[in-house]
Structure formats: C-alpha cells, structure tokens
Amino acid sequence: MAARFALVSFCFHNSVSGFEETIQQGAQRDSVTSQAFLQSPASFWSTTALSVATGQIDPKLAAYLVAYPNT
C-alpha cells in the first residue's frame, strides 16, 4: 500500500458506487483501496506530495489539501 498523489484535477465515473467523482490536483489516495486510483492509475504517478516551491501546485490549493488530504 502506498500513498499516491493526483498530478492533475480530473473527474471519473466510479463503477463501484455509480457516481461521478472529482479529484483535486494533489489529492492523496491509497494505491490499494481507492477506486479513484484503481480506475485512473495514470493520474496518480506521484508518490510524493506536489511541491509549491517548484510550481507544481497552487499555494492555496496546497494549504487546503493539508487540512483535507483526501478531497
């Protein structure tokens, strides 16, 4: 099991719940149990959090994801 971080924001159809889900850039998901990761693995290549210092993610979004990492 490894934490994976979304490289971009995206939507996908969760075939288990039957609902559309939106994943924010930088959101963290479990590589074993998360339907978002299992159904869209190419969107979660990063095993490290996206960096504000290198411009990978907006500082406000990064601060939000610190408080709500699985949003």
BELSULPE-V362828 format. One record per residue. N is the residue number from 1. RES is the residue in three letters. PHI is phi in degrees with one decimal (none if undefined). Layout:
# BELSULPE-V362828
n=N res=RES phi=PHI
n=N res=RES phi=PHI
This chain:
# BELSULPE-V362828
n=1 res=MET phi=none
n=2 res=ALA phi=-139.7
n=3 res=ALA phi=-75.9
n=4 res=ARG phi=-124.9
n=5 res=PHE phi=-118.7
n=6 res=ALA phi=-68.6
n=7 res=LEU phi=-80.6
n=8 res=VAL phi=-142.8
n=9 res=SER phi=-77.8
n=10 res=PHE phi=-159.4
n=11 res=CYS phi=-115.3
n=12 res=PHE phi=-148.7
n=13 res=HIS phi=-92.4
n=14 res=ASN phi=-77.8
n=15 res=SER phi=-72.6
n=16 res=VAL phi=-83.3
n=17 res=SER phi=-87.1
n=18 res=GLY phi=83.2
n=19 res=PHE phi=-108.6
n=20 res=GLU phi=-80.9
n=21 res=GLU phi=-127.3
n=22 res=THR phi=-110.1
n=23 res=ILE phi=-113.6
n=24 res=GLN phi=-82.4
n=25 res=GLN phi=-56.0
n=26 res=GLY phi=89.2
n=27 res=ALA phi=-65.3
n=28 res=GLN phi=-97.3
n=29 res=ARG phi=-137.9
n=30 res=ASP phi=-81.0
n=31 res=SER phi=-76.8
n=32 res=VAL phi=-105.0
n=33 res=THR phi=-105.9
n=34 res=SER phi=-79.0
n=35 res=GLN phi=-65.0
n=36 res=ALA phi=-60.2
n=37 res=PHE phi=-70.6
n=38 res=LEU phi=-64.2
n=39 res=GLN phi=-93.2
n=40 res=SER phi=-138.3
n=41 res=PRO phi=-61.4
n=42 res=ALA phi=-66.2
n=43 res=SER phi=-83.8
n=44 res=PHE phi=-125.5
n=45 res=TRP phi=-71.4
n=46 res=SER phi=-79.1
n=47 res=THR phi=-100.7
n=48 res=THR phi=-121.9
n=49 res=ALA phi=-59.9
n=50 res=LEU phi=-66.9
n=51 res=SER phi=-104.1
n=52 res=VAL phi=-69.6
n=53 res=ALA phi=-60.7
n=54 res=THR phi=-96.2
n=55 res=GLY phi=80.3
n=56 res=GLN phi=-72.0
n=57 res=ILE phi=-149.0
n=58 res=ASP phi=-66.5
n=59 res=PRO phi=-57.1
n=60 res=LYS phi=-68.8
n=61 res=LEU phi=-66.7
n=62 res=ALA phi=-61.8
n=63 res=ALA phi=-63.7
n=64 res=TYR phi=-62.5
n=65 res=LEU phi=-71.9
n=66 res=VAL phi=-65.6
n=67 res=ALA phi=-76.3
n=68 res=TYR phi=-131.3
n=69 res=PRO phi=-66.5
n=70 res=ASN phi=-103.1
n=71 res=THR phi=-76.7
